[in-house]
Amino acid sequence: MKGLYFQQSSTDEEITFVFQERENLPVTEDNFVKLQVKACALSQINTKLLAEMKMKKDLFPVGREIAGIVLDVGSKVSFFQPDDEVVGILPLDSEDPGLCEVVRVHEHYLVHKPEKVTWTEAAGSIRDGVRAYTALHYLSHVSPGKSVLIMDGASAFGTIAIQLAHHRGAKVISTACSLEDKQCLERFRPPIARVIDVSNGKVHVAESCLEETGGLGVDIVLDAGVRLYSKDDEPAVKLQLLPHKHDIITLLGVGGHWVTTEENLQVKKPKRRDVDTDSRMQQGAEQESHSGSLSPF
């Protein structure tokens, strides 16, 4: 039985994908589940994160979001039984690649797959679904009546986040990066409060949000990246349709939450060099956003 792995060169610049013959899986025991893989999603491999966590290996398994049928369960498994249809995310330290026929995984990394959801849909949406749920429920505490700005709402992450926010009774504002995206977002039911078309670069996101909220600002912002510097200092790739970090601060209401995908975001210059990054980000958000909060995501 073969599985797909990636191998990184010594210079960390080149990645090679290889099929590797795998040994037979050990006997399923304790809380582990043996799973026949029906679908596996391919997500970007974050080599920087793996290096920071000191998880470098000669061969690293490819494919983490999987959907399949339970073949066997360990003696301590309580949530699943053979023939159950499940979906889940393999942990970073998993020895098994998702791109193979059978994997062995702890039951806590799996959930039951809804009957009407296909294998492909389940594997393809589980990652963004977990990200959206984490951003809205754990990091920003969405609740009925809150206003939420979801950047790039027609993306996979954006469409799930919009549905979750609507489910909790929030008022949703979203941006569209093209005419096609705008038309897609306008077809949402329940409808999105305002779709801001940023494709031509002429619409000011902060002004539109303040207008929609009566000048109060939005309660929650989920960004899809931001510009950190002025146009003269920013790489050309980041100038495309992304708002400046100060625009986000401007449109954020009192006590609001900003969940960002920008790992290097710093909203205020630190006073002390030995303050850790998370503290700098949190203090800066509180001072710049009128007691709002900033969550790296």
Beta strands, then each sheet from edge to edge (+ up, - down):
strand 1: 2-8
strand 2: 15-21
strand 3: 32-41
strand 4: 60-61
strand 5: 65-73
strand 6: 85-89
strand 7: 102-106
strand 8: 110-112
strand 9: 147-150
strand 10: 171-176
strand 11: 194-197
strand 12: 218-222
strand 13: 252-260
strand 14: 293-296
sheet 1: 2+ 1- 4+
sheet 2: 7+ 3- 5+ 6- 8+
sheet 3: 11+ 10+ 9+ 12+ 13+ 14+
end
